[in-house]
Amino acid sequence: MSVLAAIAVLLILIVVHELGHFAAARLQGIHVSRFSIGFGPTLLQYQGSETKYTICAVPLGGYVAFPDDDPESPIPPDDPNLLSNRPILDRAIVISAGVIANLIFAYFLLVGQSMTIGFQEVNYDSGVLVPQLVEDRNSAATKAGIQAQDVILKVNDQDLGKSPESLELLRQIIEDSPNESLKLTIERNKEIISLLVTPQADAENKGKIGVMLAPNGEVTRRRTSNVMEAITSGAAEYQRISGLIIQGFWQLVSNFQDNAKQVGSPVAIVAVGAKLAENDLGNLFQFGALISINLAIINILPLPALDGGQLAFLAIEGLLGKPLPGKLQEGIMQTGFVLLLSLGVFLIVRDTVNLAFFQELFQ
């Protein structure tokens, strides 16, 4: 059920994105020939007065098609309501509307969460919790005798304190200390013990000890009491999540070689969403908002086959006073589509092979 819930969230975000394009076109009186969710063989379809609505077998995206691209369309090429015959601003609105729809939808998801289940808050206690160890008998933590549910209070006599910064401080000390002994003061079953752990150097020469870390404290949920408070609380959470996403994209771009392996396919996204849903279905609110903002940022990048690539063509047309030759645009878009599709297939295969249930088949 958790996997289905995560897939449902992705499908909703795809529908929202394509509805943005569709609504922006129809509200301006622009002809739309097809509204499709998914690719490949058609499962369901409905022919409206002008637009054909379809659901296809491969739910990895969607598209809104215009009669401009259909040589068999009965609409004459000089029809003023064809997208290609509209001013640059009208076309830019249609192209960017999907991104705008995802950004707005993410905000309302967070407002909805604020009014229903609320946002998580942590009443911090001393130290950093070790909820579980990585399953590796040779890890530094296992060799040192660290156990799940230990609370690390100090590192080399440096008190970690009661704050959200404690976890990041501990992680940074461990990463900065490959092959160097660290003295840990640990609380275990109300007893204080000391252990020595030597972080192992990874491929990037960063220290790792083989544990998961979490804030130490009681996690509660706080719901807002009225709509105005929900709007404010949703906006604050929206700003926080957006900042983290932008920071992540910047780290990816500025240090692509080290961070490229963190790029995930829809399979990995669904796996993360399913894991969150297992713990608490309410997590799907923030999961949906996070993915929706990510989709918006990715789609606005000036890359062929994405909304940002089409906006780049419009910008060039505005500067030159005329569009680039149709064959050149088509060639660039097709090349970009093939590259993105190839990357998508590679990521899907990689993430599928890395799924736990898939690996168990070969054990």
Secondary structure, 3 states (H helix, E strand, C coil): CHHHHHHHHHHHHHHHHHHHHHHHHHHCCCCCCEEEEEEEEEEEEEECCCCEEEEEEEEEEEEEECHHHCCCCCCCCCCCCCHHHCCHHHHHHHHHHHHHHHHHHHHHHHHHHHHCCCEEEEEEEEEEEECCECCCCCCHHHHHCCCCCEEEEEECCEECCCCCHHHHHHHHHHHCCCCCCEEEEEEECCEEEEEEECCEECCCCCEECCECCEEEEEEEEECCCCHHHHHHHHHHHHHHHHHHHHHHHHHHHHCHHHHHHHCCCHHHHHHHHHHHHHHCCCHHHHHHHHHHHHHHHHHHCCCCCCHHHHHHHHHHHHHHCCCCCHHHHHHHHHHHHHHHHHHHHHHHHHHHHCCHHHHHCCC
